[in-house]
Amino acid sequence: MEQNHFGRLRALAHLGAGRSAAFRYVALAVSWLVLWRLSALMQYDPHASLWFPPAGLSLAALLVMGWRALPVLVPCAIAVTFWIDRIYGTHFPTRELLASGVLFATVHCLSYGLGALVMRRTIRRNASPSTPTVVTTFLLVSALASLCATVLGIRALEATGMIAPSTPSLWLPWWIGDLAGALVLTPLFVGLLSWRYPQIEPWLGGLSFLPQSRGSGSYAGKLALEILAVVAVLAADAYFHSPETAFAMFFLILPQMWVVYTESPFRGALSIALVSTAIAVLVALFGITRDALVYQFAICVIAASAYFGFAVPALVAQNRHLSELASTDGLTGAATKTHFFECSERELADSRSQGLPVSLLVMDIDRFKAINDGYGHAAGDQILLNLVRTLRHQLRQSDLIGRFGGDEFMVLLPGLALDRAEATAERLRRALTELRMPGPDLGLSVSFGVAAIGDGESIMEAFRRADERLLAAKRSPRAADETVT
Ligand SMILES: Nc1nc2c(ncn2[C@@H]2O[C@H](COP(=O)(O)OP(=O)(O)OP(=O)(O)O)[C@@H](O)[C@H]2O)c(=O)[nH]1
């Protein structure tokens, strides 16, 4: 009975999985055909569209799904050949259309498929690809794959009699249109597809397309500003009838970079796609296709430059992480020796300018080796961690805690002269004896060396004096008596 239920459940799960895969394929096909229809609406010459969004979807699908995308892309590419025939009213015989469709599908899928293959191989060879590597590979692959699709696509149409042989002006708008579609939309579609196919994430380098929970209010404002700028340039171009106005579109790189530097890669890619769509749709709506090539180039240049901008937030985060590693002790979170002395120099200069005293404490756990040997290094680590927590709890925010190494720590006490610094050391010593220890009869004993930093004295000189006092305290009978075994 139970087996029966389990079997039914499994069958249901299989059915669900099959459906969701079929649904994905249908959604991909519908999106491809809708994008193709949109690009056909933006044609300014036969076979020359302002941009060709299906190129971006094909490249993204082949990148994420591999050759599994072919059963969707090939029929779509054949179908649109028949659709073109109806749109242009050319009424070619079905056999010729089929031959032309198969040739176009082969050329399109082969060009973008090989491009995707090269990109996957290049990036996979690199264990952790950097954002500039991913972006450079993507730009080169997009340019070469779209050029290949253009040259072979024109040859295919000529061979099947769909266009007159040697139409020289066609290749540049075709190529830039395909390139614009691939450059602008591939990252966005990769982002959308990678939610369904998470295996793509690891080889995207610093470009994580996973959604982020940052506020969307300011992002919407930035997008609105960009669209406003697009409308302003295109309206001016349409109104003044001067082709020079079109070049103002290149200024859009500024707000685009702002979005890329301040938002997640997915939001950056979405913004590039929205702005480019707005340019393509409005150029078609305003009927200013005479400047189409300028706008095509603007779309490509803005997108290509913005992708390199993706590297900046990733590098800033990486830098922050590295400087944290260099300045903070990994176990206790106290400042490292170098960072402690750097910060102390600044603090000392600041306090001296205000006429305030500064003191330095150096401390060392007594017989720490015995704790490690008796209770293990994990117990020793816990004591170091608890010691720094206690120091933080006992000291002021402005006091700086550093780890010199091993079981030796130092504290900079801005604003405290020697007497108050010694009182602080005594308070800390007492608080540390209260720390929970691994053994029942064990108490934590810590020795201190205290020094006030004299006028004109350096931190290192004061540190040496404090360290001598620490050694003297270590040699004193009290420290020797307080055993920790
Ligand atoms: N658990 C742990 N032990 C550490 C760490 N760094 C250094 N130690 C140990 O700290 C001990 C320091 O030993 P010593 O310098 O002889 O100091 P001590 O045993 O406290 O002797 P006195 O200072 O003379 O009282 C060594 O056993 C080191 O292995 C650490 O990060 N974690």
PDBQT file of the ligand as one rigid body, heavy atoms in Angstrom, charges set to zero:
ROOT
HETATM    1  N1  LIG A 501      45.261  27.822  20.946  1.00  0.00    +0.000 N 
HETATM    2  C1  LIG A 501      46.136  28.647  20.388  1.00  0.00    +0.000 A 
HETATM    3  N2  LIG A 501      47.390  28.654  20.840  1.00  0.00    +0.000 NA
HETATM    4  C2  LIG A 501      48.272  29.503  20.289  1.00  0.00    +0.000 A 
HETATM    5  C3  LIG A 501      47.920  30.382  19.254  1.00  0.00    +0.000 A 
HETATM    6  N3  LIG A 501      49.021  31.120  18.910  1.00  0.00    +0.000 NA
HETATM    7  C4  LIG A 501      50.017  30.697  19.712  1.00  0.00    +0.000 A 
HETATM    8  N4  LIG A 501      49.569  29.732  20.568  1.00  0.00    +0.000 N 
HETATM    9  C5  LIG A 501      50.281  28.996  21.585  1.00  0.00    +0.000 C 
HETATM   10  O1  LIG A 501      50.531  29.868  22.644  1.00  0.00    +0.000 OA
HETATM   11  C6  LIG A 501      51.579  29.294  23.425  1.00  0.00    +0.000 C 
HETATM   12  C7  LIG A 501      52.476  30.415  23.882  1.00  0.00    +0.000 C 
HETATM   13  O2  LIG A 501      53.498  29.828  24.599  1.00  0.00    +0.000 OA
HETATM   14  P1  LIG A 501      54.550  30.665  25.377  1.00  0.00    +0.000 P 
HETATM   15  O3  LIG A 501      55.052  31.754  24.495  1.00  0.00    +0.000 OA
HETATM   16  O4  LIG A 501      55.567  29.698  25.908  1.00  0.00    +0.000 OA
HETATM   17  O5  LIG A 501      53.728  31.339  26.501  1.00  0.00    +0.000 OA
HETATM   18  P2  LIG A 501      53.194  30.781  27.875  1.00  0.00    +0.000 P 
HETATM   19  O6  LIG A 501      53.005  29.313  27.899  1.00  0.00    +0.000 OA
HETATM   20  O7  LIG A 501      51.994  31.592  28.161  1.00  0.00    +0.000 OA
HETATM   21  O8  LIG A 501      54.373  31.149  28.842  1.00  0.00    +0.000 OA
HETATM   22  P3  LIG A 501      54.527  32.507  29.596  1.00  0.00    +0.000 P 
HETATM   23  O9  LIG A 501      54.097  33.608  28.736  1.00  0.00    +0.000 OA
HETATM   24  O10 LIG A 501      55.982  32.576  29.942  1.00  0.00    +0.000 OA
HETATM   25  O11 LIG A 501      53.668  32.398  30.834  1.00  0.00    +0.000 OA
HETATM   26  C8  LIG A 501      52.274  28.280  22.509  1.00  0.00    +0.000 C 
HETATM   27  O12 LIG A 501      51.986  26.981  22.987  1.00  0.00    +0.000 OA
HETATM   28  C9  LIG A 501      51.620  28.485  21.153  1.00  0.00    +0.000 C 
HETATM   29  O13 LIG A 501      51.499  27.270  20.445  1.00  0.00    +0.000 OA
HETATM   30  C10 LIG A 501      46.595  30.346  18.793  1.00  0.00    +0.000 A 
HETATM   31  O14 LIG A 501      46.195  31.097  17.895  1.00  0.00    +0.000 OA
HETATM   32  N5  LIG A 501      45.744  29.477  19.390  1.00  0.00    +0.000 N 
ENDROOT
TORSDOF 0
